[in-house]
């Protein structure tokens, strides 16, 4: 496979690589992927749609995670008394479950991305590869 040629073509075109070479090749099944094929893929309307959807979804999840994380850090910095309050008379403070919530939210958001990538994005990748053949 001409993975290095694909990388240089995409870099020379100033393109952001939304489809890693491994993804294209994994769906290609046998034929060699050449520069013309990569060029056809980059100009395919379904690829443009995939790029738009995947980037938009990724940035949305990224911003959401940053809000959750920096919201927690802001509470630690600016409301330490609130974070130090005991829950129900126990020795566990409010900061502990909120910290676990930050970790759990990262796992949940990752799961949401994987679920969508395995359904919608993989379908679009297959469509792009079939159109490029």
C-alpha positions in Angstrom: 0.0 0.0 0.0 1.1 3.5 -0.7 0.5 4.9 2.8 3.4 7.4 2.6 2.2 8.7 -0.7 -1.3 9.2 0.8 0.1 11.0 3.7 2.2 13.4 1.6 -0.7 14.0 -0.8 -3.0 14.9 2.1 -0.4 17.1 3.7 0.6 18.8 0.4 -3.1 19.6 -0.2 -3.2 21.3 3.2 -6.0 18.8 4.2 -6.8 17.7 7.7 -6.8 14.0 7.8 -10.2 12.9 8.9 -9.8 9.4 7.5 -6.6 7.8 8.6 -4.9 5.7 5.9 -5.6 2.6 8.0 -9.3 3.3 7.8 -9.3 3.7 4.0 -7.1 0.6 3.5 -9.1 -1.5 6.0 -12.2 -0.9 3.9 -10.5 -1.2 0.6 -10.0 -5.0 0.5 -7.2 -5.9 -1.8 -6.7 -3.1 -4.4 -3.8 -0.7 -4.1 -4.8 2.8 -2.9 -3.1 5.3 -5.2 -2.9 9.1 -5.3 -5.9 9.4 -7.7 -8.1 7.4 -5.4 -7.2 9.5 -2.4 -7.9 12.6 -4.5 -11.3 11.2 -5.4 -12.0 10.4 -1.8 -11.1 14.0 -0.7 -13.5 15.5 -3.2 -16.4 13.1 -2.6 -19.5 14.9 -1.2 -20.0 12.0 1.2 -16.5 12.4 2.5 -17.1 16.2 3.0 -20.3 15.3 4.9 -18.4 12.7 7.0 -15.7 15.3 7.8 -18.3 17.9 8.7 -20.3 15.6 10.9 -17.3 14.0 12.6 -15.5 17.2 13.3 -18.7 18.9 14.6 -19.5 16.0 16.9 -15.9 15.7 18.1 -15.7 19.4 18.9 -19.1 19.3 20.7 -17.9 16.5 22.9 -14.6 18.1 23.5 -16.2 21.4 24.6 -18.6 19.6 26.8 -15.8 17.7 28.5 -13.8 20.9 29.0 -16.8 22.6 30.6 -17.2 19.7 33.0 -13.6 19.5 33.9 -12.9 23.2 34.3 -16.3 23.6 36.1 -15.0 21.1 38.6 -11.7 22.9 38.9 -13.5 26.3 39.3 -15.5 24.9 42.1 -12.4 23.6 43.8 -10.7 27.0 43.4 -13.6 29.4 44.1 -15.9 27.4 46.3 -13.7 25.3 48.5 -16.2 25.5 51.4 -18.9 23.9 49.2 -16.6 21.2 48.0 -15.6 20.4 51.6 -19.2 20.0 52.9 -19.9 16.6 54.3 -22.7 14.5 52.7 -25.4 13.4 55.1 -23.2 13.6 58.1 -20.6 11.2 56.7 -16.9 11.8 56.2 -17.4 11.9 52.4 -17.4 15.5 51.1 -19.2 16.8 48.1 -15.9 17.1 46.1 -15.5 13.3 46.1 -18.7 12.4 44.2 -18.3 15.4 41.9 -14.7 14.2 41.1 -16.0 10.7 40.3 -18.7 12.4 38.2 -15.9 14.1 36.1 -14.2 10.7 35.5 -17.5 9.0 34.8 -18.5 11.8 32.3 -15.2 11.2 30.4 -16.0 7.5 30.1 -19.6 8.2 29.1 -18.6 10.7 26.4 -16.0 8.3 25.1 -18.7 5.6 24.8 -21.1 8.0 23.0 -18.4 8.8 20.5 -17.5 5.2 19.9 -21.2 4.3 19.5 -21.7 7.0 16.9 -18.4 6.2 15.2 -19.3 2.5 14.9 -22.7 3.3 13.5 -23.0 6.5 11.5 -19.4 7.3 10.7 -18.5 3.7 9.7 -21.5 3.7 7.3 -20.3 6.9 5.7 -16.8 5.6 5.4 -18.1 2.5 3.6 -20.1 4.7 1.2 -17.0 6.9 0.5 -14.9 3.8 -0.2 -17.5 2.3 -2.5 -17.9 5.6 -4.4 -14.1 5.9 -4.9 -13.8 2.4 -6.4 
